[in-house]
């Protein structure tokens, strides 16, 4: 059963935390996903077997946490992640960011670099609201956002459509990490499938080129999709966590 953390903003975040040795592992999920996904649960079991501490949680408006998804934005979810990192863990952690969680991980690295031991990005999607989501809308959808404050778009992973709001886009523009220096003073591993239909391979290549890290590597997996959750892909995530934990 999930426990709950109340943040300074009054949001209640559901989480599961496993005790163990450090550096601990914090899983950061994707846009409109939750902590019960394949990668989060598999990694929790793997961490337990390794004797490592592990934290997975739901951002506000996601999963079991309070709030409505359409009321949130990148800044809110980054605040949630920072509250979880600083309140529920001790010492430097390995951040594992999946899709939007990769962007959140980079924002955490910028806000609290001393709390980051290493970072693993799985189909990481920094700046996606501005760089891919907004350009991907039709003219009618953009007009709906500007005139009515939101639009609905199909969700390939769920029956519920994505509700994309004007606040989401406006806030996202202020949270970009690829338009200014991005120091990452710890090991970084980026994992990306070539068959990813949501995040193009140019995204991790751009991040690799842009960030300043003493040890940063990108692994491209031919044929892997955005879920990156086959047994082989899960093993690669575990291997990456081990590498950045040294």
Phi, psi and omega in degrees: 000139183290149168261170184228139176245127175265125183273171178298337179273001178086012178269145180254116184256125175281141180208159170235130183230132178246134179283156178168187182282165177258172356292137180289170182240131177241122179265130180244113186280181185264183182294119179062024173254182180216176188283000179265009180291166185304310184297315183297314183290319179297317181293325176299315179295319178297316181298318178300317180296332179272354183074024183259144174290151186210140178226129169231146184206166176255130170298160174302142182077003179238146172052234185268359182282165183286163174094166178260139182307315186290350177273349186265173178204175183303317181298319178298313184289329173292322174298317178301313182296321179294320177297316179296315181298312187280334184265324189257355179231162177234136178077177180296141183239157169269119179268128176245107185251121180258123178056244177303329178300334174294320175295314179300318179300319179293324176293321176296319179298326178285323184278326186216063185301331181292342180265006182246118177273325180192167184221134174239120177256124180249108186051044184301140187231062178296142173063022189293332181298323182272321189273333182230321185289310180296312177298335182279350178283152173285168178298322178295320180293319178297319180296322178297319178299313184287323184270326186241358175087355179191165172213158178250136177230150181299149179245116183289346186250358186203157177289335180282134176287159170284130171261111184256123187252160176300321179297321178302313182289317182294318178293318181303325179296333181272353184251009184298144180244351182262006181247012179207164179308140184229083178285129176233084188279051182197169180293142180227135172234131178246130179241132187213132175272143180284343179259019180291120182272352182253325182236116181288152180296343177293337183292305178295329176296320177294318178296317179301318181288327189276318188286155178249103183222144179286344184205090185227127183224148178242130175246121175262131182247112183297126175088350180286141181261189186293331181295324178049050187230018171291162178306321180294319180292320179298321177296324178295322177297314179300318179298318180295319178299317179299318181296318183277355181271348185298000000 
